[in-house]
Structure formats: structure tokens, C-alpha cells
Amino acid sequence: MFGANYSRTTFWIVTIIAALVGGFLLSVVKMLAESSGNDSLEPIFTLILMIVLINTLANRIRDYGSNPWLALWSLLPLVGLIQALYFGIQHKKSVSSSQNTFSSTQNSQQQAPKSPEIKDFHYTPKHEAQPEANRHTDSNASTAPRPRLPLKDFN
């Protein structure tokens, strides 16, 4: 229940069922309270219903990709309704869907190699980063430093 990710469908199913069952139970408790004169159960059922609905909203917000603590704003009047409509209608953030698409294509094909220009531009060999005294030299390797490519304007 806590810490789960609810899809839009799961969010709406749980929210509608909780609202219907909670509304029915609250009406039954209210009728019992009027007949017996003891209305101490109504706040308890209201609190339980609020916790279930806030938890459901927090799980949907987590699945959306945002901070689930935003669900506490639903304690303010009408904010919970606006949040439920917004996060209940919105798809997940596009970062996760593009990652899913990329990972599925990556499994079927290998990535294309980087162009040599970009590789040379960003690549620094380990032996250039080490001080001269610690460099392992081969008899065939030259001691002259490798020339750097000039910075290019990519605009």
C-alpha cells in the first residue's frame, strides 16, 4: 500500500471504490450516530477515508515521477480534487517512457559507434593525465604529447 506506484487505471479504480465504499460507510455511521446519540465514530471513519485517498494520490504522484509528499496539499479544500484530476489524467513524465523505448531498442540492436570527431574531441588517454614520471612508456611509443583538437562551435 505505501511506497507503491499506481498507474492511472489503478489510481482511478482505487479512488472510485474508496469514495463509494467510504461514502456508504459514512452514511451508515451517521445514521447509527443519530439513532444512538453517539457520533464519535464519524471522525474516525472520515480520517481513515482521508488516509486511504491521500495514500492513493501519493502512489499516483510517485508513478508520475514527482515527489509523493505533494499529496499532503490535498488536505486543503479543493486542492485534493485538482491534484486528483491533474495526476489522474497525466501520463508518466516523458523521461521514463523514452528510457523504456531506448532500452527495448538497445536490447535488439547495438548502439552505433560515436563519430571519430566526437570521440577525439572528448577523449583523453590515461597516459596524458598522469605525470611524466609515472608514465609507462613503450619503446615504440613517441614521447611527444598528442596534439589537441581545437574547440569547435557547435551552434
C-alpha positions in Angstrom: 0.0 0.0 0.0 2.7 2.5 1.0 5.5 3.0 -1.5 3.7 1.5 -4.4 3.4 3.1 -7.9 -0.2 3.3 -9.2 -0.9 3.6 -12.9 -3.7 5.9 -14.0 -6.2 3.0 -14.2 -5.3 1.6 -10.8 -5.5 5.1 -9.3 -9.0 5.7 -10.6 -10.3 2.3 -9.7 -9.0 2.6 -6.1 -10.1 6.2 -5.8 -13.7 5.5 -7.0 -14.1 2.3 -4.9 -12.7 4.1 -1.8 -15.0 7.1 -2.4 -18.1 4.9 -2.9 -17.4 2.5 0.0 -16.3 5.3 2.2 -19.4 7.4 1.4 -21.7 4.4 2.1 -19.9 3.6 5.4 -20.0 7.3 6.5 -23.8 7.5 5.8 -24.4 4.3 7.8 -22.3 5.6 10.6 -24.1 8.9 10.5 -27.5 7.1 10.7 -26.3 5.0 13.6 -25.0 8.1 15.4 -28.3 9.9 15.0 -30.3 7.0 16.4 -27.9 6.2 19.3 -26.7 9.7 20.0 -23.1 8.7 19.9 -21.3 10.4 17.0 -17.7 9.5 17.9 -17.3 7.0 15.0 -17.8 9.5 12.2 -14.5 11.4 12.6 -12.7 8.0 12.8 -14.2 6.8 9.5 -13.5 10.2 7.9 -9.9 10.1 9.0 -9.5 6.5 7.6 -11.0 7.5 4.3 -8.7 10.6 4.1 -5.6 8.4 4.8 -6.6 5.9 2.1 -7.3 8.7 -0.5 -4.1 10.6 0.3 -2.1 7.4 0.1 -3.6 6.6 -3.3 -2.8 10.0 -4.6 0.8 9.8 -3.3 1.2 6.5 -5.1 0.0 8.0 -8.3 2.2 11.1 -7.9 5.2 8.7 -7.3 4.3 6.8 -10.5 4.1 10.1 -12.4 7.6 10.9 -11.4 7.1 13.6 -8.9 7.5 13.9 -5.1 4.7 12.0 -3.3 4.8 14.4 -0.4 2.8 16.7 -2.7 -0.3 14.6 -1.8 -0.4 16.4 1.6 -1.6 19.5 -0.2 -4.8 17.7 -0.8 -5.7 18.4 2.9 -6.6 21.9 1.7 -10.2 22.3 0.4 -10.5 21.7 -3.4 -6.7 21.1 -3.8 -7.1 17.4 -3.5 -9.7 17.4 -6.2 -7.5 19.4 -8.5 -4.5 17.2 -7.8 -6.5 14.0 -8.3 -7.7 15.3 -11.7 -4.3 16.5 -12.8 -2.2 13.5 -11.8 -5.0 11.1 -12.7 -5.2 12.4 -16.3 -1.5 13.0 -16.9 0.8 10.3 -18.3 4.1 9.5 -16.7 6.9 12.0 -17.4 8.4 11.6 -20.8 11.9 10.7 -19.4 10.8 7.3 -18.2 8.9 6.5 -21.4 11.8 7.5 -23.6 14.1 5.4 -21.4 11.8 2.4 -21.8 11.8 2.9 -25.6 15.6 3.2 -25.7 16.1 0.1 -23.6 13.9 -2.0 -25.8 15.7 -0.9 -28.9 19.0 -1.3 -27.2 18.3 -5.0 -26.4 17.6 -5.8 -30.1 20.4 -3.7 -31.6 23.8 -2.5 -30.6 24.4 1.2 -30.3 26.0 2.9 -33.3 29.6 3.9 -32.6 30.4 7.5 -31.9 31.8 9.5 -34.7 35.6 9.7 -34.6 35.5 13.5 -34.4 33.4 13.5 -31.2 35.5 10.7 -29.8 38.7 12.5 -30.4 37.3 15.8 -29.1 36.2 14.3 -25.8 38.7 11.5 -25.3 41.8 12.0 -23.1 44.1 9.0 -22.8 45.1 7.9 -19.4 48.8 8.3 -20.0 48.2 12.1 -20.8 46.5 12.6 -17.4 49.4 11.0 -15.5 52.6 12.9 -14.6 55.6 12.4 -16.8 57.5 10.4 -14.1 54.7 7.8 -13.7 54.1 7.2 -17.4 54.7 3.8 -18.7 56.5 4.1 -22.0 56.9 1.6 -24.7 60.0 1.5 -26.9 57.8 2.2 -30.0 55.7 5.0 -28.5 56.8 8.6 -29.0 57.3 10.9 -26.1 55.7 13.9 -27.8 52.3 14.9 -26.5 49.3 14.2 -28.6 48.0 17.3 -30.3 44.7 18.6 -29.1 41.8 19.3 -31.4 40.7 23.0 -31.4 37.4 23.8 -29.7 34.6 23.9 -32.2 31.5 26.0 -32.1 28.5 23.6 -32.3 25.9 26.3 -32.9 
